[in-house]
Structures are given as structure tokens and as C-alpha cells.
Amino acid sequence: MGDTGVTDGRRRRRAFIGSFTTAGGPGIVTADLGPDGALTVLSTVNGLPDPSCLALSPDGRTLYAVSETAEGSVAAFRLPGAGNRAAGDAGDTPEQAGPAVPVHGNGPTHLCLFAGHVLTANYGSGSVTAVPVRADGSLARSASGVFPHTGPAAHPHRRRPHAHQVQPDPSGRWAVAVDLGTDSVRVYTLADGTPAPHSETALRAGSGPRHLAFHPDGTRAYLLHELSPTLTVCRWDTAGGTLRPLAEIPVLPGVPSGDAYPSGVAVSPDGRFVWTATRGEDVLSVFAVADRPDGGDGAAGTDGTPGLRLITTVPCGGHWPRALVESHGFLYVANERSGDVTWFAVDPDTGTPRRRGSIPVTAASCVVVG
């Protein structure tokens, strides 16, 4: 995925970085990804306002981006094969494939590909939108359906629905949307191109769930909360399309709500480690997935779901880490307020990230690695 050709007999890989253009960001940055994990900026494209979240197609030929604006939209970008052209030429620049498509929602913050559609989570309006994807990877001219979230909000500063993330489950049968405002996770299918609700899971009132990451075994998930520095271990039932919370644990013991704002969560491909990023404290937390059924620290239920054990925390390498992603033994962190993307080599035995370098990207918001 994301292969753009071969140079000197080696497969070339790319990273794509989103940013907030209204805060001075360059738009979408394409970077070369070296075998040592290092990023080298190749090109930028600035035609879509505030492309804050990106997603790659399964074949790596198309990049999708939300426009996190009041009149939210989503756009597709073709990723031309670079062949043996020199790094940094026009072959490394994404080309927008048609006009941006309105999502009929305010402030889309996340997107994914699901069942032949792009789904967007619209934070401002608290809804999920579906836009059909054509055979060539481009988008249909209009959305096929929008589902508005409803329900009470417990937090005094989040008094209505705020859909913050949407993603497919590991089986591809279900789409899972995390709503920070209503403290809930909703599971969807698609019915005639419209998101159709299947189940809903309530979380602790006022916790503000933000992002969820699945374990590679497909039976559990880790749900990170923004309004309290905690992580909920969940059981995921693929057959039934349901999520069940088991235990909520701190990502930063001793740090109260209001001083720290968790943002991103990632799971290692082998399922041994979980990482979270927290703004304010500007750290990464490292968890080991426990082997004992009770998690070794009580951080799991009685049904045998392994829990988590906090190993350590390390500085994120910048200020206000908005997102993180793991790829091939490296972690990449988008630091929004310091305006950079930092990469870390991960110790394979302990899961501890060790800083290796960074590149400047003003108002960086996300990283996608192909």
C-alpha cells in the first residue's frame, strides 16, 4: 500500500501529512520514508482548506482528505506512480481528482473507507456521512446519506453530539463511530448508501471518548478518552457487531482531568503494545498488553480479555501531539502547536519509543503511512 515505485532496487514508501491551512499549514505534505524511518519532504499541495485527516485506499493509489471547515467536505487525490523518477519531482505530488464533495456536516474530523464509500465523522454537527467511491477511486458528486447522532451530553462544555472518529472493524463488516459529546460508540452498516445504526455502547458520562483502535486479533479494542486522561479496554464481538467496556484505566496516573487531553491511540501489529498521545502533558504512554487473564493489574474483565500495564511515558518530541501512527517498527507523531512531525524507533522488546528525528510541518494534524 502506498508503493510509488522502485529506486535502486528498493521499494519506495511514502507518508502523507495533513495540516490546518487556516493556522498557516501547508495543506497536504508528501514525504519519502527511508528504511531508517526518517521522513524527507517531497512536495505539498494546498487546494483543500484544513485537510486535517487523511486516508489511503487499499491499493495505495488514492488519498482521501476531509476539509475540517464549517461547510465540511471530502476530496480524493490521485497518487501517480513515481516509477524511477527522482524523488521530489511532479510524480510525488497528489493530484485532486474532481471537486470536493460536501458532507452536509460541520467540521469533519475523521474519515475511512467502508463498503465502497468514504465515511466521515462530522464533529461540529454530530453526524456520519457516506459518499460513494467510483471504480477509479474518485468520489461521486454528492453524498449518498447522512445519519445525525442524538442523545444527551454530560460534560458541561460538550452539550450535544460530536462524532469524532469513524472506522471499519477488522472484519470489514461494521463501521464504528466514536461520539465525544454523547459519551458513546455507535456501530453502523450501510443501507442503500446511508449509515444505518446497528448498536450503541454507552461509556462513562463526561469521559469524552475520542479515538478507538482495534487489537489485531479482532476481539478487543482500546478506546481513548479526551475529557479524562483514561483508556477503556473493550471486548469486540464481530459476529454481533457490539462493543462491551471492561475496564477504564489512566494513561497518566496522578494527572487530573483538565490538565491533559489524550488525542491518539495505536496498537502494535503483533498486539503486544499500545501507545497513546496526550496533549498538554505532551507525552506518549506505553502499555504492555498483559498475558494474564486479569491483566495483572485488574485492568480487564472476568471473561479472559487481557488488560494493559503502563510501562513508561516519554516526551512526544513537540507540543500538542494531535495524532500518532505506527509503521514498520516506528511511531510518527503529528505535533500541532510546535508544527512538526517526530518519528521514533520502537524497542521491539519493551515497546518504548526512542526519538530519531523530525521535520517541520506547520499546524500538523495527522500522518498516514503507505
C-alpha positions in Angstrom: 0.0 0.0 0.0 1.3 3.4 -1.0 4.1 2.0 -3.2 5.2 4.7 -5.6 7.8 2.8 -7.5 11.3 1.4 -7.0 14.6 3.3 -6.8 17.9 1.5 -6.6 16.1 -1.9 -6.3 14.2 -0.8 -3.2 10.5 -0.3 -2.7 9.7 3.4 -2.1 7.3 4.2 0.6 5.5 7.5 1.4 4.0 9.3 4.3 1.2 11.8 3.9 0.7 14.6 6.5 -2.4 16.7 6.9 -2.4 20.2 8.4 -4.6 23.2 9.2 -4.2 25.7 6.4 -6.1 28.3 8.5 -3.3 28.1 11.0 -0.6 28.5 8.4 -0.3 24.8 7.5 0.9 23.8 4.0 -2.0 21.6 3.2 -1.1 18.0 2.4 2.6 17.1 2.6 4.1 14.1 0.9 7.3 12.8 2.5 9.7 10.0 1.5 10.0 7.3 4.2 13.5 5.9 4.4 14.5 2.4 5.7 15.6 4.0 8.9 12.2 5.6 9.4 13.3 9.1 8.5 11.0 11.5 6.7 12.1 13.7 3.9 9.6 16.3 2.5 9.0 15.8 -1.2 6.0 18.0 -2.1 3.0 19.9 -0.8 -0.4 20.5 -2.3 -2.6 23.3 -0.9 -6.0 23.4 -2.6 -8.3 22.0 0.1 -8.9 24.1 3.3 -7.9 22.4 6.5 -7.2 18.8 5.3 -7.0 17.6 8.9 -7.4 13.9 8.4 -6.3 11.6 5.6 -7.0 8.0 4.5 -5.3 5.8 1.8 -7.2 3.5 -0.5 -6.4 -0.2 -0.1 -4.4 -0.2 -3.4 -2.5 2.9 -2.3 -3.4 4.8 -5.5 -5.8 7.3 -4.0 -5.6 9.6 -0.9 -8.8 10.9 0.7 -8.9 14.0 2.8 -11.6 15.8 4.9 -11.9 19.6 4.9 -12.5 20.4 8.5 -14.5 23.6 7.9 -17.9 24.9 8.8 -19.2 23.6 5.5 -17.3 20.3 5.6 -16.3 18.3 2.6 -14.2 15.4 1.4 -11.9 15.1 -1.6 -10.0 12.4 -3.4 -6.4 12.8 -4.6 -4.7 10.5 -7.1 -1.2 9.3 -6.3 0.6 8.9 -9.6 3.3 6.1 -9.7 6.7 7.6 -9.4 8.5 4.8 -11.3 12.2 5.6 -11.4 11.8 9.3 -11.4 13.9 11.2 -9.0 12.4 11.9 -5.6 10.8 15.2 -5.3 9.6 15.6 -9.0 6.0 16.0 -10.1 5.3 12.3 -9.7 5.3 12.8 -5.9 2.6 15.4 -5.8 -1.0 14.2 -5.2 -3.5 15.5 -7.8 -7.0 16.3 -6.8 -9.5 14.0 -8.6 -12.6 16.2 -9.1 -14.1 18.8 -6.8 -14.5 18.4 -3.1 -17.9 16.8 -2.1 -20.0 18.4 0.6 -20.7 16.1 3.5 -23.7 18.1 4.8 -22.0 18.3 8.2 -19.9 20.7 10.2 -16.2 20.2 10.9 -15.5 16.6 9.7 -12.5 15.4 11.8 -12.1 11.8 10.6 -12.8 9.5 7.6 -12.4 5.9 6.5 -13.2 3.7 3.5 -16.1 1.3 4.1 -18.2 -0.9 1.8 -17.4 1.1 -1.3 -17.9 4.5 0.4 -15.9 7.1 2.2 -17.5 7.7 5.7 -16.8 11.0 7.5 -17.3 11.7 11.2 -18.6 15.3 11.5 -17.6 16.7 14.8 -19.4 20.0 14.7 -22.8 18.7 13.7 -22.5 15.2 15.3 -23.2 13.1 12.3 -21.8 10.4 10.0 -21.8 10.9 6.2 -21.4 8.4 3.4 -20.0 9.3 0.0 -19.8 6.7 -2.8 -16.4 5.8 -4.3 -16.3 5.2 -8.0 -14.4 2.4 -9.6 -11.4 4.6 -10.4 -11.2 5.8 -6.8 -12.7 9.2 -7.4 -15.8 10.3 -5.4 -19.4 10.6 -6.6 -20.7 14.1 -6.9 -22.8 14.0 -3.8 -23.2 12.2 -0.5 -25.5 9.2 -0.5 -26.6 9.5 3.1 -26.1 11.3 6.4 -27.1 10.0 9.8 -27.3 12.5 12.7 -26.5 11.4 16.2 -28.8 12.2 19.0 -28.6 11.9 22.8 -27.7 13.8 25.9 -24.2 15.1 26.7 -22.9 15.1 30.2 -19.8 17.3 30.0 -20.6 21.0 30.7 -18.6 22.1 27.6 -19.9 19.3 25.2 -23.6 19.7 25.3 -24.5 17.9 22.1 -23.3 15.1 19.8 -19.8 15.3 18.5 -18.8 12.4 16.2 -15.0 12.4 16.3 -13.9 9.2 14.6 -15.3 6.6 12.2 -13.5 3.4 11.1 -14.2 -0.2 9.9 -13.8 -3.0 12.3 -11.1 -5.6 11.5 -13.6 -7.8 9.7 -14.9 -5.0 7.4 -18.5 -5.9 8.3 -19.1 -2.9 10.6 -18.3 0.8 10.8 -17.6 2.1 14.3 -18.2 5.7 15.2 -16.9 7.4 18.4 -19.0 10.3 19.7 -17.2 12.5 22.2 -20.3 14.6 23.0 -22.7 11.8 23.9 -20.0 9.5 25.5 -20.9 6.6 23.2 -19.8 4.4 20.4 -22.2 3.5 17.6 -21.9 0.6 15.2 -23.2 1.0 11.7 -23.9 -0.8 8.5 -24.8 0.8 5.2 -28.4 0.6 3.8 -28.8 2.0 0.3 -25.8 4.2 0.8 -27.0 5.6 4.1 -25.3 4.9 7.5 -27.7 2.6 9.4 -27.3 2.2 13.1 -26.9 -1.3 14.4 -25.9 -1.0 18.1 -24.7 1.7 20.6 -22.5 1.4 23.7 -22.6 4.0 26.5 -19.3 5.0 28.2 -18.8 6.8 31.5 -20.7 10.1 31.4 -18.4 13.0 30.8 -15.4 10.9 29.7 -15.4 12.2 26.2 -14.4 9.2 24.0 -12.2 10.4 21.1 -10.5 7.6 19.2 -10.6 3.8 19.2 -8.0 1.3 18.0 -8.6 -2.4 17.5 -6.3 -5.2 18.6 -5.1 -7.2 15.6 -6.8 -10.4 17.0 -10.1 -8.7 16.3 -11.6 -9.5 19.7 -10.8 -6.3 21.7 -10.4 -2.6 21.3 -8.9 0.3 23.2 -10.9 3.5 23.5 -9.1 6.7 24.4 -11.0 9.5 26.2 -10.2 13.2 25.6 -12.0 14.8 28.5 -10.4 12.5 31.1 -6.9 11.0 30.7 -8.1 7.4 30.5 -8.3 4.4 28.2 -11.1 1.9 28.2 -10.4 -1.8 27.4 -13.3 -3.2 25.4 -14.5 -6.6 24.2 -15.4 -6.5 20.5 -17.9 -9.1 19.2 -17.5 -9.4 15.4 -20.5 -11.7 14.9 -22.9 -9.5 16.8 -21.4 -6.1 16.0 -21.3 -5.0 19.6 -18.7 -3.3 21.9 -18.6 -4.0 25.6 -16.5 -1.9 28.0 -14.5 -3.9 30.5 -12.3 -1.5 32.5 -11.2 2.1 32.4 -7.5 2.8 33.3 -5.4 6.0 33.5 -3.0 6.9 30.7 -1.2 9.3 33.1 -1.6 8.2 36.7 -1.9 11.2 39.0 -2.8 13.7 36.3 -6.3 15.1 36.7 -8.8 15.9 34.1 -8.5 19.4 32.7 -4.7 19.3 32.6 -4.3 16.6 30.0 -6.1 15.9 26.7 -5.5 12.5 25.2 -5.6 12.5 21.4 -4.5 9.4 19.6 -4.1 5.6 20.3 -2.2 3.0 18.3 -1.6 -0.8 18.7 1.5 -2.6 17.6 1.0 -5.1 14.6 1.9 -8.0 16.9 -0.6 -6.9 19.5 2.0 -6.7 22.3 1.9 -2.9 22.9 -0.5 0.0 23.0 0.6 3.7 22.7 -1.4 6.8 23.5 -0.6 10.5 22.9 -1.6 13.2 25.4 -1.7 16.9 24.7 -1.0 19.4 27.5 1.4 16.9 29.1 2.9 16.3 25.6 3.8 12.7 26.2 3.4 9.2 24.8 2.3 6.5 27.2 3.5 3.0 26.6 1.4 0.0 27.6 2.2 -3.7 27.5 -0.8 -6.0 26.7 -0.9 -8.3 29.7 -0.8 -12.1 29.2 -2.7 -12.9 32.4 -6.5 -13.0 32.0 -6.9 -10.4 34.7 -4.3 -8.1 33.1 -2.0 -8.5 36.1 -3.4 -5.1 37.4 -7.1 -5.6 37.4 -7.4 -3.8 34.1 -9.7 -6.3 32.5 -12.9 -8.2 33.0 -13.5 -11.7 34.0 -14.0 -13.1 30.6 -10.3 -13.6 29.8 -9.7 -10.4 27.9 -6.1 -9.3 28.6 -5.6 -5.9 30.2 -2.9 -3.3 30.0 0.1 -2.5 32.1 1.6 1.0 31.9 5.4 0.7 31.2 6.5 4.3 30.9 5.9 7.7 29.4 8.2 9.6 27.0 8.2 13.1 25.6 6.3 13.4 22.3 9.1 15.4 20.7 7.0 18.6 20.3 3.9 20.4 21.6 0.3 19.3 21.4 0.5 15.8 19.8 -2.7 15.5 17.8 -2.2 12.1 16.3 0.2 9.2 16.1 0.6 6.1 13.9 2.8 3.0 13.9 4.5 1.7 10.8 7.2 -1.0 10.5 8.7 -0.5 13.9 8.4 3.3 14.0 6.0 5.7 15.6 5.1 9.0 13.9 3.6 11.9 15.9 2.0 15.0 14.4 2.6 17.8 16.9 0.1 20.5 16.0 1.3 23.6 18.0 5.0 23.1 17.7 4.5 22.5 13.9 6.4 19.3 13.3 6.2 15.6 12.8 8.5 13.5 15.0 9.5 9.9 14.5 10.6 7.3 17.0 12.2 3.9 16.7 10.3 1.4 18.9 12.2 -1.0 21.1 10.9 -4.4 20.0 11.3 -5.9 23.5 9.8 -3.1 25.6 7.7 -1.1 23.1 9.5 2.1 24.3 9.8 4.8 21.6 13.1 6.5 21.2 13.2 9.8 19.3 15.1 9.7 16.0 14.2 12.9 14.2 11.6 15.4 13.0 10.5 17.5 10.1 8.8 20.9 10.3 5.1 20.9 9.2 3.1 23.9 10.5 -0.1 23.0 12.2 0.4 19.3 11.6 -2.8 17.3 12.3 -2.3 13.7 11.1 0.1 11.2 9.5 -0.8 8.3 7.1 2.0 5.9 6.1 1.8 3.8 3.0 
